[in-house]
Amino acid sequence: MADTQQVDETTGAIQDVKAERKAAKLAQRINAFAKEHGGTEGHVEYIGQRGARIVLVGADGAWGDVVAPTFTIAEEAVKKAGITVHETFDGEFAAKVKTGPYEWKRMAGIQLGAPK
């Protein structure tokens, strides 16, 4: 008698659909950021069990980020959004970020031991 094993293929299909939806929602958020800031470029960074962070830098120097539950979903989201993705966050890409008074005050406050 041969051993047989039932495989529930619907579970994998459901997870694929959920991942596809999540990537589409992230792509919409990326596109909204791009529209508000005259275009955008990005960088995907693995952040461990939490997933992956997509750092966005607008054409106007504004920056933001979105977090995806997995690196694969993050890659799919930037692909769907059609943005330029950089391998690293350094050099010319990092120089495009414009920081304002809030960021400078916050960074200096942390270094000077200011209350949180």
C-alpha positions in Angstrom: 0.0 0.0 0.0 1.5 3.4 -1.0 1.7 6.2 1.4 -0.2 9.3 0.2 -0.3 12.7 1.7 -2.9 15.3 1.2 -1.6 18.7 0.4 -3.8 21.7 1.0 -2.9 23.9 -1.9 -5.5 26.5 -1.1 -3.5 27.8 1.9 -0.5 28.7 -0.3 -2.9 30.3 -2.9 -4.6 32.3 -0.2 -1.2 33.5 1.2 -0.1 34.5 -2.4 -3.3 36.5 -2.9 -2.8 38.3 0.5 0.8 39.1 -0.4 -0.3 40.4 -3.8 -2.9 42.7 -2.2 -0.4 43.9 0.4 2.2 44.7 -2.3 -0.5 46.6 -4.3 -1.5 48.6 -1.2 2.1 49.5 -0.6 2.5 50.5 -4.2 -0.4 52.8 -3.9 1.2 54.5 -0.9 4.5 54.8 -2.8 2.7 56.4 -5.8 0.8 58.8 -3.5 4.1 59.9 -2.0 5.6 60.2 -5.5 2.7 62.3 -6.7 2.9 64.6 -3.6 6.7 65.1 -4.0 7.2 65.3 -7.8 8.4 61.7 -8.2 10.4 59.4 -5.9 13.3 57.0 -5.7 13.7 54.3 -3.1 15.8 51.8 -1.3 14.6 48.5 0.2 16.3 47.4 3.5 15.8 44.1 5.3 14.9 44.8 9.0 14.7 41.3 10.4 11.5 39.5 11.5 9.6 42.8 11.1 10.0 42.6 7.3 11.6 45.3 5.1 11.7 49.0 5.1 11.2 50.9 1.8 12.9 54.3 2.2 11.5 56.9 -0.2 13.2 60.1 -1.3 11.0 62.6 -3.3 12.3 64.8 -6.1 11.8 67.7 -3.7 14.1 66.1 -1.1 11.3 65.1 1.2 11.7 61.6 2.6 9.5 58.9 4.1 9.2 55.2 4.5 6.8 52.3 4.5 7.3 48.9 6.0 6.4 45.6 4.3 5.9 42.4 6.2 8.5 40.6 4.0 11.4 41.6 1.7 9.7 39.8 -1.2 6.5 41.9 -0.7 8.6 45.1 -0.5 10.4 44.2 -3.8 7.1 43.5 -5.5 5.6 46.8 -4.2 8.5 48.9 -5.6 8.2 47.0 -8.9 4.5 47.7 -9.1 5.1 51.4 -8.3 7.6 51.6 -11.0 10.2 53.6 -9.1 14.0 53.6 -9.3 15.4 51.4 -6.6 18.9 51.9 -5.3 21.0 49.0 -4.0 22.5 51.2 -1.2 21.5 54.3 0.7 24.7 56.3 0.1 26.4 58.8 -2.2 24.2 60.8 -4.6 21.0 59.1 -3.4 21.5 60.0 0.2 22.5 63.6 -0.7 19.0 64.1 -2.2 17.5 64.0 1.3 16.7 67.4 2.6 16.3 67.7 6.4 14.5 70.5 8.1 14.6 72.1 11.5 12.6 69.3 13.1 15.1 66.7 12.2 18.1 68.8 13.2 16.6 69.7 16.5 15.6 66.1 17.2 19.1 64.8 16.3 20.8 67.4 18.4 18.5 66.8 21.3 19.2 63.1 21.3 23.0 63.7 21.2 22.8 66.4 24.0 20.7 64.2 26.2 17.5 66.2 25.9 14.3 64.7 27.3 12.5 62.4 24.9 
